[in-house]
Amino acid sequence: MAASTARSTTGGPYSGWLAYAGMLGIVVGIFNVIEGFVALVKKDYFLTPGGELLVFDYNTWGWFWLIAGLLQIGVGLAVLAGQTWARVAGVVLAGLALIGQFAFLDAHPVWATINIAMLVLVIYGLVAAPKGAVGD
């Protein structure tokens, strides 16, 4: 899918994929912040059907998702602001969150699958846009 030839307010070619990836990155970040708070507050949330914790302890997962979510929100806002570095940071953060969601497939298969699909779309939106494009 080619980017539009329209110019954005910052001078670069406008990319709907970047705008979409930025907004979806913010949404996923909000979900991850909520997931982090839940892990810190509700200790039995991240249990598998066998009753075992997936990896680490509750506080570690809670802080991981909380920090990852806040970073994703910041990077999503930076993507919308036209910051080039945010595209690379967004791909890295989405990749890390993707790995984390694969770890939760046993505990929350539907939610993890939805989150994985959203993260794949974020990555695609960030890499599909042409060089120099902005999504403001």
N, C-alpha and C positions, 0 to 999 in steps of 0.2 A: 504494500500500500504506500503510495507516494505522499510526501508531505505537501501541504498546500503552498502555493506560491505567494500567498498573502504575507505581508510583513507584520510582525508584532510591534508592540509599543517600544520594545528595546532594540529594534533594528534587525534582528535575525529572522529567518523564515519561521513562521508559526507551525507548530506540530501539535495536532490534536492528541497524538499518542503520548507526548510528554505531559500535556495537561491532564490527560486521563491517568497516567502513571503517577503524577504528583498527587492528585486527589485520592487515588486508591491507596497510595503509600501512606497518606495521612489517616485514612480510614483503618487500614491494617494496623498502623501504629496505635491508634486509639483502642482497637480490639486487644492489642498486646499489652497496653498499659492496664486495661481492665483485667486481663488474664494474670498479670503480675500481682495486682492487688488481691485478686481471688486466691492466688497461691500463698500470699502472705497471711491472709485472714482465715481462709477455710482450708484447714490442713488436710482434709481427705479428698480434695478436688482432683488431684493428679494421681489417683490410684488406678492401677490396672484392674481388670476383673479378678485377677488372682490375688489382689490385695497388696501387691508390692509397689513400692515407689519406682517410677521409671528410671531416673538417673538423678544423682545428687540428692539434696534434701529440699524441703519446701521453701526455705528461705532463699536458697541459691536459685531455684527456678523462679521464684517471685521476683527477686532482684534482677535476674537475667531478662525476664519479659518486660519488667518495668523500664529498665534502662534501654533495652532494644526498642520498645515502643516509643519512648521519648525521642530517641535518635531518629527513628523513622518519621515521626511527625516533623521534626526539624528539617530533615532531608527532603521530605515532601514539600514543605514550604519553600525550601531553597530551589527545588526543581521548578516550582511555579514562578519563582522570582527570576528564573533564567540563569541560574548559576551552573556553569559547566561541570564543576567538581561534584555537584550533587548527583549527577547521572552515575558516576562511578561509585560513589558512596552508597547510592540507592541500590545498585546491583549487589554490592557486597553485603549490605544489611539484609536485603531480601533473601540472598543466598543463605546467610546464617539463620534467618528465621525459618527458611524452608527446611533446613536440616533439623531445627528444633521441632517443627511441626511433624516431620516424619517420625520423630521419637514419640510423639503423642498419638500416633495412629491406633495403637492398641487401647489407649484409655478413652479417647474421644474420636472415633473414626469419621463421623460425619463432619464435625467441626474442623478437624484437622484437614480433611479433604477440601473443604470449602476454602480454608485459609491457604492451603497449598495452591489451589487454582488462582486465588487472588494474587499471591506472590509471583506466580509464573507470569501473570498478566502485567504486573509491575515491572518485572525484569524485561519482558518483551517490549513494553512501552518505552523503557529507558534506552534500549539498544536499537530499536527499529527506527527511531527518528534520525534524520540526517545530521551530519556534523554542523554545529553552529545553530541548530534549531532551538527554539525556546517554546515553552508551553504556558506563557502567561495569559 
